[in-house]
Amino acid sequence: MIDDETLTLPQIAELLGVNPSTVRWWVSQKRLAAHMVGRRWLVRRQDLEQMLATAPRIGRPHHTQQTAPQDLTELDLVSQTEPLRHRR
């Protein structure tokens, strides 16, 4: 049954783009329902989806990724910088 699909805490962290300790904190604060099976915490996908529905800003930000400049001349930093002088 698809509704009974379970995920581990590291899988959830990877899926949402957060640190695994953040997912463990959600479990410890009872924000995310989880069950210990052996030495692993397991979360039903349905419980994860419910938590995400109530807190939609959790996870990876939805913004456009900035591209890096092709070379340093695009930044025009090379011509404007002066050597650092140490004060004594």
Secondary structure as the mmCIF struct_conf table of DSSP 4:
data_model
#
loop_
_struct_conf.conf_type_id
_struct_conf.id
_struct_conf.beg_label_comp_id
_struct_conf.beg_label_asym_id
_struct_conf.beg_label_seq_id
_struct_conf.end_label_comp_id
_struct_conf.end_label_asym_id
_struct_conf.end_label_seq_id
HELX_RH_3T_P HELX_RH_3T_P1 ILE A 2 ASP A 4
STRN STRN1 THR A 6 THR A 8
HELX_RH_AL_P HELX_RH_AL_P1 LEU A 9 LEU A 16
TURN_TY1_P TURN_TY1_P1 GLY A 17 GLY A 17
HELX_RH_AL_P HELX_RH_AL_P2 PRO A 20 SER A 28
TURN_TY1_P TURN_TY1_P2 GLN A 29 LYS A 30
BEND BEND1 ARG A 31 LEU A 32
STRN STRN2 HIS A 35 VAL A 37
TURN_TY1_P TURN_TY1_P3 GLY A 38 ARG A 39
STRN STRN3 ARG A 40 ARG A 44
HELX_RH_AL_P HELX_RH_AL_P3 ARG A 45 THR A 54
TURN_TY1_P TURN_TY1_P4 PRO A 56 ARG A 57
BEND BEND2 GLY A 59 ARG A 60
BEND BEND3 HIS A 63 HIS A 63
HELX_LH_PP_P HELX_LH_PP_P1 THR A 64 PRO A 69
BEND BEND4 GLN A 70 ASP A 71
HELX_RH_3T_P HELX_RH_3T_P2 LEU A 72 GLU A 74
TURN_TY1_P TURN_TY1_P5 LEU A 75 ASP A 76
TURN_TY1_P TURN_TY1_P6 VAL A 78 GLN A 80
#
